[in-house]
Amino acid sequence: MTQCVSATLSRTKAVVAARVEVAASLPQRMKGLLGRPALEAGAGLFLPACRSIHTCGMRFSLDVIFLTRQGQVVAALKSLPPWRISPLIWRAWGVLELPDGTVERHNVLVGDQLELRELP
């Protein structure tokens, strides 16, 4: 069973993503979002122990937030298109992949704190 969390922006208390799948196993990480036609509003994928991602083979653009282990935003990419590779963010511990437009809609800034809470 896939673990899911919610992601809340501490500064505004806004729920950035209500249901984020955690790709903890190697098969989950390798599949990622491949094969999906889109990422639904309020959904996301979290890749722990990750500092860079790619969108090769994907059909849609993503917003990407790089986080420290404590949940601090160290980088945020808007509208990363398919067939791209993100920069390597050395300070990051994990990556949160979100629907295109999420970073701008919630005004996520470098230095912000995201709280990832496990869902029942």
Secondary structure, 3 states (H helix, E strand, C coil): CCCEEEEEECCCCEEEEEEEEECCCHHHHHHCCCCCCCCCCCEEEEEECCCCCECCCCCCCEEEEEECCCCEEEEEEEEECCCCECCCCCCCCEEEEEECCHHHHCCCCCCCEEEEEECC
